[in-house]
Amino acid sequence: MKIIKLPPVGMFAVNSYIVISGTGNAVLIDAPENAGEILSAIEKNGAVLKKILLTHGHCDHIYSLAEIAEKTGAEVFIHKFDAGKLTDDYGNLSEYFSVYLDAPARHFENAVTVSDGDIITQDELKFRVLHTPGHTSGSVCYIIDDVMFSGDTLFRDSIGRTDMPDGNYSVLVKTLEMLTELPGNYRVLPGHNDETTSDREKANNPFLNGNMFDF
């Protein structure tokens, strides 16, 4: 398994990741702006894109989804509670952030919906869906081996915001409590900012060690 972190893009500085199997098939985690750069990175690594896994349905994470899916034929996966955001400018925050966008995120209607505990397989790669609501009702983390793609649920020293439509802080608190109970130390690759580890966040992140739960 090879993991490539693409440079953060857009004013939201969104991270996306390419995971390549031993036979050269690729899985893309989130689809922010700059479809050309994403597709170029996949091609430069001699890979073929087969699947796109979305951590949630906000516009900054799905902006190039339709273009990439159309050009590659890749299957798209999103949690069932966020699937509607792929065709809803209000729900995916395209309207909310319209002043920062050249245009709303293009709609996409053919996603496969997933639920907690589902396994998405590409060759030897097996991604487990972990439902982590709070930032949105359908936010998920994808876990493969000792790697967690955390989307906007968990960041280095912080968490995703919950003050936008479909966000819920009290639900996110319960999600974070669940994350602290996961066994093992994961390499955490978030949707924004630098990578971290679950052990580091348990020790240093104020939202995971209880210091911020009561505000």
Summary of the structure (lengths in Angstrom):
residues: 215
radius of gyration: 16.1
end to end distance: 40.9
largest distance: 48.9
contacts: 729
relative contact order: 0.14
helix: 23%
strand: 28%
